[in-house]
Amino acid sequence: MTRRDRFEPSGPLRGSYTPPADKSISHRAALFGAMCDEPVRVHNYLDSADTRSTLAALLKLGAGVEEDGAQVLVRGVGLRVPLEATGGLLDVGNSGTLMRMLPGWLAGQPGGVWTLDGDESIRRRPVDRVAEPLSAMGAAVEAREGRFPPLTVRGARLSGIEYELPVASAQVKSCLLIAGLLAEGSTTVTERTPSRDHTERLLRRAGVPFEREGPRLTVSQVDELELDEIVVPGDPSSAAFVVAAATIVPRSRVVVTGVGLNWTRTGFLRVAERMGAVVVGEVEEPGTETDVEPVGELDAASAPLEGTEVEPHEVPAAIDELTLVGLLGAFADGETVVRGAGELRVKETDRIAAVVKGLRDLGADIEPTADGFAVRGDGSPLRGGIIDARGDHRMAMLGAVAGLASTDGVEVLGIDAASVSYPGFERDLRTLLGRG
């Protein structure tokens, strides 16, 4: 049974706050640890429904997992999965990252047969974008209706390919780069617009021969990965909800500590600053190539906002926070338009439809477009009302933030969805509001 909660208009958010561990990096840290021959210690691993699905899948594949609070020791099996684990059902839960990245490893295991499945939401998310290139590399990959989970992967001897991503996707890119570690020859993935680069940073740290020439990323077959420990920074996508709240709730000021500032993840901050948000921090310079995940501090305070336009090339670096751009736009003076965000239609829910209906129900003047939305504001707060999260963790948190800044409050149907990525979300809000 889904839980509902009401978020009333609040006083200012104040204080220092550390966001939960980064979900994207936690998934990758566990997966790369499982592909190593020697144990890999992961510090600050996120404890959430999604990341627990990853640990459970890796256990079924023969890896060992030892937990000590936020520290996880992964005892890997190496790049080749042991024979006793080369088959069965792998439950990815609600994790699109796991559904799209794990097949890259499985595809290179000759004789192995696995079926990946998940919850009702995951069964609506397309997997043909990984099935097609993996099939071209030599694996046999089958999806329901040729496009949706359950996804069956039959491992094989892979051959490297050259593949241009039709849509910028870090998950698909990562899947193919991982498959390339097991394929004969070299594998090249071309992405016209940069997406988050956590996988590339881990590849560099693991000693993988890796080259980038403009939009072309190339890996070659390797025998082993070499990692010893990975430190997961705070999640900028989770922190974005607190930054948004500090921006639109009057007289707020919040210092966000220990947050990842990777340039491929901070697109929302750049858009928010353009709208007039006061967010101060040493964000990594765009285009930086390194094996390090930058960590730092952000200082966010309330400010009047103006509408802006988000162009397609900005979308990948802000993909998980574009719903928040819609929320800021509802509080801004003027029109805010998001273009080139068709990828939002295949997230946990159709996020374009969800944010348009959700914000419209709260009093916003917003309409959908084929690949985005347009919202018009006059600088006044939203009225409030009821918003249905539709099982989407980011829509649940958006509703909560909207309620704090509204005139009448917001009731969120399905607030428990927030636990998929941010189990302590409500607790952290209460603490910053002085109610903890």
N, C-alpha and C positions, 0 to 999 in steps of 0.2 A: 504494500500500500504506500503510495507516494505521500510525502509530508508537505504541508503548507505552512507558511509563516508570513507574518505581516511586518513590514519595515516602515516605521513611522518617520515623518520629518524629524530631523535631528539637529542637535547643536553641532559645533565643529568637530572634525576629526583632528586629534592632536597626538603627537608623540613619535617615538621611534618604533620601527617595525621591520621584521625580517620575513620575507615571503617563504613559502614552502619550497622544497627542492625542485629543480627544473624537471618537468615530466619528460620532455624530449630527450634530454641527456641521460636521465635515469634509465629509460628504455634501452638506449644505445650502450650505456655502460654495462648493463647486465648482459646484453646480447654479445658484445665484444668479449666480455669476460668469459662467457661460455665457449667462445671460439678459441680461447687461449689454452695452451698446454699446462701452464702454471697458474696457481691461484691468483685472482685479481681482487683486491680490496677496494670496494666502492664506498666512499665517505659521503654522507648526507644523501642517501638514496631516498627518493620520495616514497612514502607509504600511502598509496592510494589504490583505488579499485583497479585502475588501468595498469599500474606498474606491478601490482600483485599478479595480474594475468600473465605478465611477462615472466616473472619468477616461476609461476606454476608450469608454464610451457617449457621452460628450460629444464626444470626437474624431470619432466616427461622425456626430454631428449637426452637424459643421462648426466646432466650437470649436477653439481652439489651446491647447495645454497645454505649458508650459515648467517643468521641475523643476530645482531647485537645493537639494539636500538636503531639509530639511523645508519649504522654501518653494516654493510652486507659483504660477505666473503663469497665470491663465486669460484667454485672449483670446476674449471672448464674441461671439456672433452677434446679440445683441439678443433681444427677445421673440419675433421671428418667425424660425423656422428657415429657412435658405437652401434654395432649390428643389432644389439638387443633393443635399441630405441628407434629403429628405422621403420616406424609405422604407428598408426593410431590416430585418434582424434585429439586435436589441440584446440582448447577453448580460449579465444582471445577476449572474451567478454565484450566490452564496449570500445576496445582499443583499435582504432584505425591504424595507428603506427605499427603495432605488432602484426596486424593482418597484412600490411603491405611490405614490411621489411623482412619478417621471418622467412617468407618463401624464397628470398634470395639465397639464404643459407641452405635451405632444404633442397632447392633445385639441383644443387651440385653434389648430392649424395646418391650415387648409383644404387638402384635397388630399393631405395626407401620410398614409402608411400604414406602421405599424411593428408588428413582432411582438417582444414582450419575453419572453425565456425565461431559464432558469437551470439550476442543478444539480438533482439528484434531490430534495434537501431543499426547494428553493424551489417545486418542482412540487406539493408537498403543502400549500402555504400559500394560503389563500383570497384571491382578488382581486375577488370580487363586491362587496365593500364599497366599492371605488373604481369598479368598472364601472357599477354601478347609478346613482349620482349623476352621473357623467360622461355617461352616456346621457341622463339627464334634462336635462342642459345642452345637448344637441344632438350630441354625438359618437357615433360607432358603435363600440362596444367589445364584443369577443367573447372569451370565455374557454372553456377546455376544460371540458366538462360544465356550462357556465354559471357555473363557480366557481373553476377552478384554471388556473394557467399551463400552456402559453403563452397570453399575452394579446395580442390584436391591437387596435390603436387606429387608427381612421380619423379624422383631424382634421376639424374643421368650424367654422363660425361658431357660437360658443357664446352662450348667454343665461344670465344670472345666475339662480340659484335660492335658495330658502331650504331648508336641509337640517339635520335634527337627527341627530347621530351616534347610532346605536343602541348602540355601545360606545365608550368613551373611547379614542381612537387619534390620536396626534400625526401618524402617517403619513397617515391618511385625511384628517384635518383639513388638513394641509399640501398634499396633492394638490388639494383643492377650493379652497383659498385661492389657489394658484398658477393654477389654471384660471380663477379669478375675475379675475385680472389681464388675461385675454384676452377675457372675456365682456362682452357688452353689458349695461348696467345694473349692479346691485350683486349680490354673492353673499354670503349670510349662512350661517354654520355655527354651530350651537348644540351645545355640549358641556356636559352636566350636571355632569360631574366634570372639573376641569382636568387636561390632559395636558401634556407638556413643550412649552415655548413658544419654542423656538429660531427657528422660522419667523417667528413674530410679531415677534420682536426684529429679525430681518433685514429684514422688511418695513418696520418703522419706520425703520431706518437707510437703507434704499433710497429713502425718500421716498414710499412708497405711501400713498394715502389709506386709513386704517385706523381702524376704530372698534370698541370693546368696550363692550357694555352688559350687565353681568351675565354670563350664559353665552353671549351672542350675539356672534359675531365677524363683522364686515362689511368686505369690500374692494370696490373699484370698479375699472373698467377703466383701465389706464394705457398710456402710449406707450413709456415706458422706465423702467429702474431705474438708480439712481445709487449706485454703491459704488466705493470705491477700494482698500481693503484690509480684510481680516478676520483677526483673531488668534484662533486656536483654542486654548482652554484644555485642561488635562489632563482626561481622561475620568473622571468620578466613578464610572461603572459598572465600569471597570477597576480603579480604586483600591479599590472596595468589597471585592475579593477579598483585597487586602493588609490592609485594615482588619479583615476577618473573621479572617484568619490571626493578626494581632496580638492580637485579642480572645481567641482560644481556645488559642493556644500559650502556655503559662505563661512569665511573666517577660519578655514581649515589650513593646517600645515602638518605634513607628515614627512619624516625622514625614513627612507627605505634603505636598509643596510643589507650587505651581502648578496646583492642581486647581480645576475649575469647581465653583462652589457655588450654582448656579441652584436656586431653591427647588423647581422642578418636577422636579428630578433627585435630591434628597437625602432622599427618603422612607425609604430604607433606614437612613440615619444616625439618623433620628428613631425608627424602630422599634428599632434596635440599642441606642440610649441608654435606651429604655424597658425593655429587657431587662437593663440594668445595664452595658452596654459603656461604657468610658471613651473618649469621642471628643470632643475639644475643638477648636472652630473657629468662625469668624464666618460661619455659613451665612446666606444671604439670607433675609429675612423673607417668609413665605408671603403671596402676593397682590401682590408687587412687580411693577409694570409699567414696563419700561424698554427701551432698545435696547442695553444693555450686558450682556455676560456676566460675572458676578462671578467673580473668581479669588482664591484664598487658600490657607490652610494648615490641615491637620488633624493633631492629635496623638492617636494611638491607642495604647492600652495594654491588656494582658490584665486580665481581670476575671471574677469569677463571674457567671453569668447566670441569669435567671429567665424562665419562659415568659410569653408574652403573646398577645394576640389582634390580628390585623390585619384591619381592617374594609374593606369594599368601597371606601369613599371614599379610603382610603390607597393603594390598589393602583396607580393610574396613575403616581404619583411614585416607585414602587419596583418597577415591573414587571420590569425586567431583573435585579433583585437578590433577588427573592422566593425563588429556590432557596437563596440564602445565608441567608435567614431560617429556612428548613428546617434548614440545617446548624447554625446557632446554636441552634435549638430542640433539636437532638439532643444538644447539650452543656449545655443549660440544665436547671435544676431545675423540674419542672412541665410543663404542657402548653402548646404553642404551636400556634395555629390560624390559618390563612390562609383568608379568605372572599372571594368576589367576584373570583376570579382566573381565571375561565374562559378569558381571553385567552391564558393560558399554554399552552393545548392547541393553539394554532395558531402557535407560534413555530417555530424551526428544527427542533424535534421537539416532541412532546407533553411539555412540561416538567413537568406534574403527574405523569404516568406515569413520566417519567425520574427525577425527584428522589425519588419514592417508592421505586421499585425500586433506584435507586442507593444511597440512604441505608440502605434495608433490608438490602441486600447487605453493607453495612459494619457492621451490627449495630444500626441505629436501630429504635426502635418507632414506626413511621410508617404512616399509612393515607391513601388518597386520599378526597376528597369530590367532588361534582359540579363544584364551582368552586374547589377548593383542596386543602388537606391538613391533617392534624393529626399532630403529633409529640410524643411524651412522653419526657422525659429525667429523670435523677436527679442531674444535675450531674457525671456521670462521662464520660470521653472515649469515643469510638467505638472499637470493636475494630479495624476495618480490613478489608481484603480486596481485591476487584477491582471496578472500576466501568467501565462502558462509556459513553463520551462520546456515542455515537450520532451522531457528526458535529456535535455542538452545542458551540460554543466555550465557553459558560458552564458546561456540565456537565463539560467537560474540566478547567477551572480549579477548579471546586468539588471535584473528586476530588483534585486536587493539594493544596489547602488542607486537606481532611479528612485526608490522609495525614500531613501535618506534625504534626497534633494527635492522631493516633490512637495506640493502644498497639502495633499490629503493622505499621503501614504500609499504603499503598494503591497498587495497580497501576492506572494509568489506561490503558485501551485507547482509542487515538485521541487522544492528547494533542496531536498536531499540529493539531487543530481550533482550538486556542487562537489560532493565527495569523490567524484570520478578523478578530479585533478587537484582539488583543494579541500581536504577534509576539515581543516580548521578555519574555514572562511568566516563563518558567523562569529566564532569566538574572537578572531582578530578584529572584526568590525566593532564588536562590543568593547574590546579593550581600548581601541583608538577613540571611541566615543565616551570613554570614562565609565563604562558600565561593566567592565570585566571583573 
